């Protein structure tokens, strides 16, 4: 498997873990990384929201609504992934788009949020990890059955 494919697979593992309601697995992807919010102005860097496996897992547990089947009843679709790897430095960047679909007993299947991910990665001990994930939200629909508060 190429280095670029290993990095790209992290994008999909993240989506798969969220849709399974497995927030410990989401956190593990960020054992050596952090979730960030987009900065308020372009001259600022990303703002850390949670760092490390435990903090990231707890962030998702506090935000995402799970249903009787243990899932958020969502499907995160990640597309348009562009991955650039610097093998010599053991670092990589990617940007991708996402669409989150949701259907519940009282919500017909629909897209609830669109956006993009701006990610950085590092290779530690031969394994690729998220270093940062910055989420940039686009159009948002009804997230009342997906997110708390």
C-alpha positions, -999 to +999 in steps of 0.1 A: +000+000+000+013+035-008+020+061+018-007+083+002-033+054+004-024+048+041-031+085+048-063+085+027-076+055+046-075+075+078-101+098+063-124+069+058-117+052+091-128+084+108-161+085+089-166+048+095-160+050+133-183+080+137-211+063+118-207+032+140-209+053+171-174+041+181-160+072+197-132+054+213-120+044+178-124+081+167-103+091+196-076+065+189-071+081+154-061+112+173-038+096+199-011+118+185-033+146+172-060+171+177-094+183+165-094+219+155-119+246+147-114+270+118-097+303+129-118+334+131-094+352+107-070+340+080-039+352+099-046+329+128-039+292+130-064+264+138-080+265+173-076+233+193-109+219+205-096+185+218-062+168+218-053+132+223-074+100+222-093+104+255-102+141+249-113+135+213-135+105+223-151+125+251-157+155+228-177+132+204-196+115+233-206+149+246-218+162+212-232+134+191-266+118+198-267+080+197-298+059+191-310+025+205-288+007+179-257+025+193-252+047+162-260+083+153-279+069+123-256+089+100-235+082+069-204+105+065-194+105+029-159+118+022-151+129-013-126+149-034-096+138-012-064+154-023-034+139-004+002+152-005+028+131+012+064+142+021+079+107+028+113+121+037+098+142+065+071+117+075+044+143+071+013+147+049-015+171+042-050+165+028-081+184+020-114+168+013-151+174+013-178+157+034-215+153+034-234+139+064-267+121+057-290+111+085-323+093+088-342+086+121-376+074+129-389+109+127-364+124+101-365+112+065-332+105+049-315+139+041-282+156+040-277+175+073-243+192+069-217+198+042-182+210+047-145+203+042-117+188+062-082+203+062-059+177+077-023+172+086-006+139+094+026+126+108+043+092+106+054+079+140+071+045+143+061+036+108+024+044+114+004+074+100-017+094+125-038+125+123-018+155+135-046+180+130-081+179+116-098+213+110-134+212+101-149+239+079-187+238+079-206+247+049-244+246+044-261+230+074-296+215+076-315+200+105-288+188+129-312+187+159-313+148+158-275+145+154-259+170+178-267+180+213-273+216+222 
